[in-house]
Amino acid sequence: MDVLLGAQWGDEGKGKVVDVVAPDYEVIARFQGGPNAGHTLLFEGTKHVLHTIPSGVFREGTINLVGNGVVVDPVIFLKEVRSLEAVGVDLRGTLLLSRRAHLILPTHRALDAASEAEKGKMKIGSTLKGIGPTYMDKTGRNGLRVGDLFQADLKERYSALVRKHERLLSLYEHSGASAEAEAEWLDAVEQLKAFQAVDCEHYLDQALRSGKRVLAEGAQGTLLDIDFGTYPYVTSSSTICAGACTGLGIAPNRIGKVTGIFKAYCTRVGSGPFPTELHDETGERIRQAGHEFGSTTGRPRRCGWLDLPALRYAVMVNGITELAMMKADVLNGMDTLKVCTHYLVNGERTERMPYDVSVGIEPVYQEIPGWKAANAAGDIPDALNRYIALVEEAVGVPVTILSLGPDRAETIMRKVPDLA
């Protein structure tokens, strides 16, 4: 099984890369996250945004599995299904759900909003999709799972969990879910039963034993990992390669290639530290040229220069074997670029990602020449090749995929260089 994941703060372009490489795999499996993800795919002039469903759905014959590490909102899931069916994608035989995947309730969303409001200026920038409270119920051992939809006591268990949420909401002095939202959720749950639920650990074991190629698809990014991200400004799940094992039921020794996706610059949505963030015209230029607005929330993304210590950290904790550089075309026409090569932490030089990146960090930059224009239809400018070589030398991993536009056709598969 190969793994594909984000190597920055999310929004790197994972959906596009999965779509590009999907013909090489029989099964695409999402291993964590939920509808807070927004994987954007563009081909034949049409943009598609996926939130819960894996990004292999547009490739005929590919099985798409929502793993046990994912949290599923039945209402959002069905809206996504209908939008895909409207463009001719039939998911009834190709989309599978793990029985162990947890369900997001309307009261989870209410708790998310109440918790974020309580934090005030310290809010983390939640998408308010109910992700965090659902994972809290999962670890608290009283959540509802897809497999529970087929149990006789579903309504009793649902009601008990809602009552618990309402008690918590009363402490926040926050309203709960409306009757309309609850009715919509219950209706969606009935429709969700039409999809095939599987024990994904057994399903994937059999797929691998029979010689099928499986790709594990991550959401968000390494620096948002619940353990190794910029805590507390992180997501609620394990976004790193190890999360693919627990999020799908796959043993570590079955993982092969690990592809890390990163932008030629950095972005971040919501609150939290961002050492190389630009607060000037250059940052705004990158935002506008890169259309850096959240595909799930529409929020403008914070933009900054490429951070090599952070990328090196992502390579280390994930065991990344190759990289995909996205959006290099966004930097077209810039005379000079900057790359953060190391930090000064309280005046001391380090190339490591420190425990706390919110205080006392000064990024140190190397200036390099930019390039006039780079696109998938022409030769790669020498300056861009030098930029890629700088990254490869710094992190010790080859860049094998170069994206020079949002369409799946605007992708170059590079020959793996010898970095020895």
N, C-alpha and C positions, 0 to 999 in steps of 0.2 A: 504493500500500500504506500502510495506517495502522499505527501502532505503539501498543501499550498496555504500560506497564511500571510498576514500583514506584518511588516517589519517596522512600522512607525506607530502613529496614533490613530490608525484606521483610515478609511477613505483612500487607500492606496491604488485601488483599481483591481481588486481581487476578482470581481465578477467578470470583467473583460478577459482576464488571463484564463480563468476557468473555462469560459466559453471558447477561447482559442484552442486550448489543449484538450477539451472534452472528447474530441474524436479518438484520442489515444486511450480512452478509458471506457469500460462498460458500466461502471457505477461511480456516481458522484455523491458524496455523503457530507452533509453539514454536521459539524461536531460540537458547536456551542453557539451561544448568543440567541437572539430572538428577533422580533420585528423592529428592534432598534437598528438593525443592519440595513444598509441600502446598497445593494450590488447593482451597478449600472452596466447594461450591455447595449451596444449600438451596432446594428448591421442593417444593410439594405435601406438606409435612411431612416430607420425607426429606432427610437430609444425605449428600452424596457428597464424597469427598476424592480428588483426582487428583494424581498425582505426576510422571508422565512424559507422559501423554496430554493433548493440548490441551483446553481447557475448553469447546470448542464441540460436544462429542460428544453432548450431550443435545438438540441442535437438528437436527431431521430435514432431510436434504439437505445438511448442511454437511460439507465435506471437512476432515479434521484431519490436519495434517502435522507430523511430528517432524523438525525441521530438522537440518542437519549440525553445528550448534553445540551440540546436545544430546548428553549421554552417556547410554547406555541400559544398564540392567541387565536382561538377558533374563528373569531369574527374577521380579523385581519387576514388570516390564512385563506378563508373562503373568498374574500374580496380579491386577493391575489390570484386565486385559481380562476375566478370568473374573468379577470382581465386577460389572463393567458388564453383561456378558452375563446375569448372574443377575437383573438388574432389567430385562431386555428390550432392552438396547442392543446392536444388531448392528454390529460394527465392521469386518467383513470387507471391505466395499466402500467404507468411508468413512475408514479410517485408513491413512495412508501413512508410510513411514519413509525418510529420506534414506539413500542408500547410503554417504554420507560421515560419518554419525554414528558416533562411537566407542562401543565396547562395554566395560562394566564387568565385570571378571573377579572371581571369589571372592578371588583373591590381592590384587586392588586394595583390597578391603575390609580384608583382613588388614594391608596396608601402612598404610592409613588409621589403623587402631587402634594400630599400633605407633608411628607417627609422633606421634600425639596423646599417647600414654603417655610418649614420650620428652621431650615439652615440659614435662611436669609442671605447675607453677603457671602457666606461660606458654602453656598450651593455648588454642587459638583457638575451641573450642566446635564442632568438626566434628560432623556428623550421623553420621559413620562409615559412610557409604554407598559409600565408594571413589571419590568424585567427584574429589578433588584428585589422587590418584595416576593416575587415568585421563587427566586433562588433562595431567599430566606426561609420560605416555607419548605423548600426542598431539603435544606440542611436541618431545618427544625423537625423534619420527619412527619409533616402533616399535610403535604401538598397533594394535589390531584394530578394523575397521570393519564396519558392517552389510554392505557389499558384499563383504567377505572371506568371508562365510558361504557364498557360492556359488562359491568358488574351490577347486580340487582340493587345494591344499596347506594348507587351513585347520588341520588337526590338527597339522601340523608347526610352523606359525607360532604356534598356541596354546601348544604345548609349549615352544617356545623362549622365549616371553614369561613363562610360568609359571616356568621355570628362572631367568630373570633376577630375577623377584620373590622367589623362594626364597633367592637369594644375598643380596639386600638384607635380607630378613627375618632371615637368620642374623646379620647385623651388629647388628640390633636385639635379638637373642636372643629373638625372638618367633615363635610357631608360625605355620605357614601355613594354607591352607584345608584343611578336612577332605575326605576322600574322598567323603562324602555330599554336601557342598556342590558339589564338582566334578561329580559325577554329575548333580545337579539342574541345574546350569548347562548342561551338554552337552545334556541333554534339552530344556531351554527353548530353546536355540539352534535345535534341529531344528524346534520348533514356531514359532519366530519367522519361519522361512522362508515360512510360509503367508501372511504379510502382504506387501503390495506394496511393493517397494523402488524408489525413484525417484531420479533426479538432480534434487534439489529446485530447483537454480538454473534448470534448463531447464523444469521443471514450472511454477514460479511465473512465469517469463518468459512462457510461453504463456498462463497464466491471466490475467495482466495485459493481454497483447496482445488477448485475446479479450473484454476488458471486465469480467472478474470482479473482485469486490472482495475484497481480502486483508487480514487482520488479523494482524500479528506479535505474539505473546504472549510477554512476558518472565517470568522467574522471579526469586526473591530481590528485591533492591532496589538503587537507585542507590548507596547508601552502603555496599554490599557489593561494588561493582565492583572487579575485580582491580587496576585502575589508579587509579581516582578515589574508591574507598571508603576506609574508615578502616583502611588497611593497617597491620599484617598480619592484622588481624581481619576478613577479607573472604572471599568465595567465590573459586572458581578460574576464573571465566569473566567475560566482559564483559557486565554486566547493563544497560548504558546503550543508548541508541538506536543508536549506531554498531554495537553488537553484533548488531543485527538485520540489518545489511548483510552482515557476515561470517558470521553464523550461519545465513543463508538463501541467500546468493548474490544479493542484491538491490543494485543501484546506489543510492547516496545520493539521486540526483535523482528517484527513484521513490517516495520517502517523502512522504506527505501529512500527515495529522493525527497528532499525538503526544499521547496521553493519559497523564498522570501520576496514579497512584493514591496517595492518602495518607490516613492516619487523622486524625481531629480531635485526636488526641494522638499520642504516639510510643511505639513498643515496640521492643525488641531481644531476640533470643535468643542465648545464649552470651556469650562474653567480648568485651571491646572497649570503647572509650570511648563515653559516652552523656551528653553535657553536661546534659540536662534531666531525668535520671533522678530519680524520687521513691523515697525509702527509708522512707516513712512510711505512715500509714493511708490517705492519699489515693491513693498508688500502689497499695496493696492493694485499695482500693475499685474503682479502674479495672480492675485485673486480674480481679477477680471479676465485675464487671458486664459486662466485655467478653469474658469467657471466654478470657482471654489465656493459652492453653496451646498449645504447638506442635502443629499438625495432623499433622506427620510424626513428631516425637519425644515429644510430650506434655510437654515441659519448660515450666515457667512462664516467661512472658515478662517481662522487665524493662519497667516502664512509666514514662512521664514526660510532661511538658507538650509541647505543639507547639513545634517548633524552626523558626522562620522563616528564619534564616540557612542552615540545612541544606536547607530546602525551596527556597529561592531558588537555592541551588547546584545542586540537582537540575533545576530548570527550565532553568538555564543550560547545563549539560553535555549535556542531552538535547534541547534545543530544544523543550521541552514547549509545546504550543499550547493545551491545556485540561486542567483538573484534575477528578478525582473525589474528593470528600470522603466518607470511610467512617466509620461508627460514631459519628456525632455523637450518636446516641441514648444511647450509653454514658455521656455526660456529663450526661444528664437529672438534674435535681434538685440539682445543685451550685450553691450560692449564688454562688460566685466562681470564676472560672477564671483561669489564668495562661497567657501566651504569651511565649515568648522572642523578643524583637525584635532583639537584637544581643548580642555577646559583649564582655567585657573580657578581652583577652589580655595578660597581664603589665601590667595597669592601663590599656591603651590600647583605646579603643572600635573595634570593627570589625563590619561586617555581613556579612563574608565568612567562608566556611568555611576555616580555616587548614590548613596542611600537617599539623600534628600537633594533634589535638583531645584528646589524652590528658593534657596537663599545662598548667597556667597559664591555664585558661579558666574564666571566671565568667559564666554566663548572666545576662542582665539581662531582667527580666520586666515585662510590662504586665498589670495586673489588669483584668479585664472582668467584667461581670455574667453569670451563668449563666442557664439557662432551665429552666423547670419540667418540661416534657414536649415531646418532638418525635417525631412518627411520620408515616409516609407517608399516613395516612388523614385527617389534619387539616391546618390551616393551619400554616405554619412560624412559630415564635415570633420576635418582633422581635429578641430577643437573639441568636438563632442566625443570623438574617440579618445582623446587625451583625458577628458573628464571621466569617462567610463574607466579608463586605465587607473586613474587616481583612486577611484572608489575600490576597484578590485585589489589594488596593492594595499590599501588601508585595511580592508576587512578580510582579505585572503580567500575570497570566494568569487567565482566568475559570474559576470552578467551574461546570461544566455538568452534573455528576451528583452527586446527594446521596443517600447510602445511610443509611436510618434503621431498619435491622434486617437480619438475615442472609438472609431470604427474597428471591428475585428480585423479588417483588411489592412489597417495601418499598424502592422506589427512585423517586426523583423526577428527571426530566430537566428541568433548569433552562434558562430562556431566557438566551442568552449576553448578559451585560451589556456596555455600552460602557465600556471602561477607558481610552479616550483622554483 
